Amino acid sequence: MSDGSMLSPKEVSDALSTIAEKRAAAGVWEQFFMAVLAGIYIGFGAIVATAVTAGAGMDEGLRRFLGGSVFSVGLMLVLIPGSELFTGNILMTTGFLAQRVRPLRILRNWGVVWVGNFAGALLLVWVMGQTGLLAAGPMGDRAAAVADGKLALAFWPCFWRGVLCNMLVCLAVIMAACARTVGGKILAVYFPIMAFVACGFEHSIANMYFLPAGLMAAGQFGARFGQMFANLVPATLGNIVGGLAIVLLHPKNQQRLARLFRVPQA
């Protein structure tokens, strides 16, 4: 039961299904432009994370904690004002399990939103390039170092980091949906997002900013643009699997899935 300060698990499940239905029914251009906003919002979190971790000689544990703490502002901006974020939209599968959203509508949303998030991130990278903040200096050096580290990851480590990342991101979205107040939503977002960044997991949409920003800072944006997909592809696939794991491992959703496919219950 709900105590009034938060929604009950059933209320959250119903709310997620309703949100999924609305997102799936939206027009393609509406989805796209809302996704552009989310790409920018997550990029803001990435910018401030780069800024606060750019200091030389910083303890690595402290660097990770500070970066994760401020990066969480990105998801706060996505969830509170509202926009379309690919990683959070993996939870749209709750609408399918509730038989309220068709699978093709979900897949269309994911595709449009992924592209829109990338467009928003690239737009923000271009604007940052005009500011001079990615030029030579601590912030530019840090941006280049972050991109190099991500591009050095092999496919499977990147994939599994993506799985773990979106498990935490989807839990943050679910907990924020539980909260009835803005303060509650902020707290719900902060801890899981701080945790995934501090642990070094891979968020495909954040990387849509981190990678081109780092390449721009290093003067290699055009020459190495295609290399970004060696990270974005496994991170995206991992994010999908991680989000689906949060949805499908819940007992109630397993029951819905069994009913949907008429699987006999033991």
Stockholm file with secondary structure:
# STOCKHOLM 1.0

chainA/1-266         MSDGSMLSPKEVSDALSTIAEKRAAAGVWEQFFMAVLAGIYIGFGAIVATAVTAGAGMDEGLRRFLGGSVFSVGLMLVLIPGSELFTGNILMTTGFLAQRVRPLRILRNWGVVWVGNFAGALLLVWVMGQTGLLAAGPMGDRAAAVADGKLALAFWPCFWRGVLCNMLVCLAVIMAACARTVGGKILAVYFPIMAFVACGFEHSIANMYFLPAGLMAAGQFGARFGQMFANLVPATLGNIVGGLAIVLLHPKNQQRLARLFRVPQA
#=GR chainA/1-266 SS CCCSSBCCHHHHHHHHHHHHHHHHHSCHHHHHHHHHHHHHHHHHHHHHHHHHTCCTTCCHHHHHHHHHHHHTHHHHHHHTTCCCCHHHHGGGHHHHHTTSSCHHHHHHHHHHHHHHHHHHHHHHHHHHHHHTTTSTTHHHHHHHHHHHHHHTCCHHHHHHHHHHHHHHHHHHHHHHHHBSSHHHHHHHHHHHHHHHHHHTCCCHHHHHHHHHHHHHHTTCTTTTGGGGHHHHHHHHHHHHHHHHHHHHTSHHHHHHHHHHTTCCCC
#=GC SS_cons         CCCSSBCCHHHHHHHHHHHHHHHHHSCHHHHHHHHHHHHHHHHHHHHHHHHHTCCTTCCHHHHHHHHHHHHTHHHHHHHTTCCCCHHHHGGGHHHHHTTSSCHHHHHHHHHHHHHHHHHHHHHHHHHHHHHTTTSTTHHHHHHHHHHHHHHTCCHHHHHHHHHHHHHHHHHHHHHHHHBSSHHHHHHHHHHHHHHHHHHTCCCHHHHHHHHHHHHHHTTCTTTTGGGGHHHHHHHHHHHHHHHHHHHHTSHHHHHHHHHHTTCCCC
//
